[in-house]
Amino acid sequence: MAKKSGKGKGRINKNSLVEMLVSLFNRNSGRMFSPKEIFRELDLTSTSARTLCVNTLDDMVFDGFLMEPEFRRYILANGGTMLFGKFSRNRDGYNEFYPEDGSEPVLISERNSAHALTDDLVRVALFASRRGRGREGEVVEIVKRMHDTFVGELHVERHYAFLITENRMMPSDIFIPKEMLKGGKNGDKAVVKLLEWPLDSKNPIGKVVDILGKSGENNAEMNAILAEYGLPYKYPEAVEQAAEKLPSGITEEEIARREDFREVTTFTIDPEDAKDFDDALSIRKAGDGLWEIGVHIADVSHYVTEGSIIDKEAFKRATSIYLVDRTIPMLPERLCNFLCSLRPNEEKLTYSAIFTLNGNAEVKKARIARTIIKSDRRFSYEEAQKIIESGQGEFHEEISTLNALAQKMRAKRFQAGAIDFQQAEVRFRLDESGKPLSVYFTESNESHQLIEEFMLLANRTVAEKIGRKTAINKNPKTFVYRIHDQPNPEKLSMLSKFVAKLGYKMKSSTGRTTSASALNTLLKDINGTAEQNVIEQISLRTMQKARYSTENIGHYGLAFRYYSHFTSPIRRYPDLLVHRLLHRYLTLEARTVSKQKYEDLCDHCSAQEQVAANAERASIKYKQVEFMSEHIGEEYDAVISGVTEWGLYAEINENKCEGMIPMRTLQDDYYEFDDANYCIIGRRTHRKFTIGDPVRIRIVRANLDRKQLDFELCEK
């Protein structure tokens, strides 16, 4: 059927005609048209419209958009070119497609999107190029939906319902037939699975798969965050049952296979609310001026065998997730809080890195062994810190010795070029219903650093054991490394220019050691300043993301040539992989594993780690907005933390809650965005707002659904 333009009898301009012709030929990429057929398709009846059409066709042939294989017969140039890749949706309707061949992105208008969603794998028909325009195309097939479940609030009518979602990937509310509500009621937070999205329908059709609770309730909102990121919010019953069947006793045969540390002074140091103690330290004298330090790690691999139902679930999760009010463990509770947790006065199976150190914290000997321990005491970080500061308390000599060695190792690490990022963690005091009562921060002190340095030593040692080339180990076997690449020189240069505008100097040198030294100098200079948190955040964005890989390139941030993750197998799957590989190579002397298989495992774990981090940040943001919702109308001192063309972001000094000052609320002038200088400038007054500037703000609005705070400036 011809698509009527409704303009056949009136005057038509060239721009409108071009759009009509482009649409016609794109819809019929393999068809050849005569002028008469085009006149009929576009309902061009007047002589002037037809004359304009013929002239426009000639122009489009000249531009290369059309071809004229026969006289006055037109066909789309290069029609039928197909590409495969990933779709990205934008709220303004100008969506983009990223071909898998790495070529330039393709613009996909909303009408040509076929309802594709962000991250969907799609096949796109490339339109013929038009002079002065970027590449455009049309989605012809959604090969794979990458996200088919969405979280939102149910709005229930008499015969149907809609899921209202704030998810940017879903541009429309989801229609839900009444029989697919699963008992959901108006105002419920729900998880909905997408069933279909007809091309001629504005709204997709879905069904409720889970009811999370009433919107605004803490449990419902935290589970909604997990579901939004595709993370589990409950443990499969079959996996928990498998864990319950694991024996709790340790046989004499197993003890005989291990090095016995049960009589050696051993203890754990962890957060006050921790339940999964996966690392412990032992200490005893090993001769004149020497100490034997054992870093004992829960031997999860003894209980979780490769390919078991527990292992498959652990791999799928890849990491434990730490939201504001809860932990979603990688392993079933029986394993993480009981069998594998190194609880005091209980015999536990461990995998250990054992060191002989002198008084200067130099490693004289190191070995890796499967062991059995019995922890004498469980310390919180706060308890250990009091002992360090006072020199008194249970095991004060052992803790003081370990701390002295740790501080020496720490000094050497920074001297070698490690980056000294020490960001405070945002924490909340919650009531029994999960409502935030106050915000506080945890910072690294010597008790934290004590544990950190010995864990780093163990992680580095196991990586060196397998990865370092020697006369005997000429071709290191496949291993799982934790790697961190050097910063992009361009980003370092941008950071240098940015901090210079705030009055700080930083050399943008690209050398590994010199760039680390420059960063450390900057971090020292900003310590205690109002703009410290802002500069630290931007500095962190300059860094590459650490990840897992079988290709060892070292760890830039830690200044280690070899580094792995060995010390947290209860909460990180890569550590479990490392334990298994160590046992395979050091005990069984087996051949190397498949590099490609383990690289794929590394990629999955890296991706899950990032998703979990995003969910954790979302839970913090939600609680910050919830906390500030009780303070609408109140004023606070803040610092500008971001500048955009639509407004200013400001971070409150006392609690680090961030909100936005919309540009429209700045009524004293018309402000223009200067992205090169990270500021906005008033056109008439030349008043300037830039990152790091102190401001006084008032809380105007708290939107929990969007996890967003709105501020307004208070004039001082």
ABEGO torsion letter per residue (X at the ends): XBBBAGAAABBBBAAAAAAAAAAAAAABAABBBBAAAAAAAAGBABAAAAAAAAAAAAAAAAAGABBBABBGBBBBBGBGBBBBEBBBBBAAGBBBBBBAAGBBBBBBBAAAAGGBBBGBBBBBBBBBBBBGBBBBBBBABBABBABABBBBBBBBBAABBBBBBABAABABBBBBBAAAAGGBBBGBBBBBBBABBBAABABBBBBBABBAEBBGBAAAAAAAAAAAAGBBABBBAAAAAAAAABBABBBAAAAAABBBAAABBBBBBBBAABABBABBBBBBBAEBGBBBBBBBBBBAAAABBBGBAAAAAAAAAGBBBBBAABBBBABBAAAAAAAABBBBGBBBBBBBBBBBBBAAGBBABBBBBBBBBBBABBBBAAAAAAAAAAGBEBGAAAAAAAAAAAAAAAAAAAAAGBBBBBBBBBBBBBBAAGBBABBBBBBBBAAAAAAAAAAAAAAAAAAAAAABBBAABABBBBBBBBBBBBBBAAAAAAAAAAAAAAGBBBBABABAAAAAAAAAAAAAAABGBAAAAAAAAAAAAABBBBBBBABBAEBAAAGBABBBBAABAAABAAAAAAAAAAAAAAAAGBBBBBAAAAAAAAAAAAAAAAAAAAAAAAAAAAAAAAAAAAABGBBBBBBBABBBAAEBBBBBAAAGBBBBBBAAABAABBBBBBAAAGBBBBAAAGBBBBBGBBBBBBBABBBAAAGBBBBBBBBX
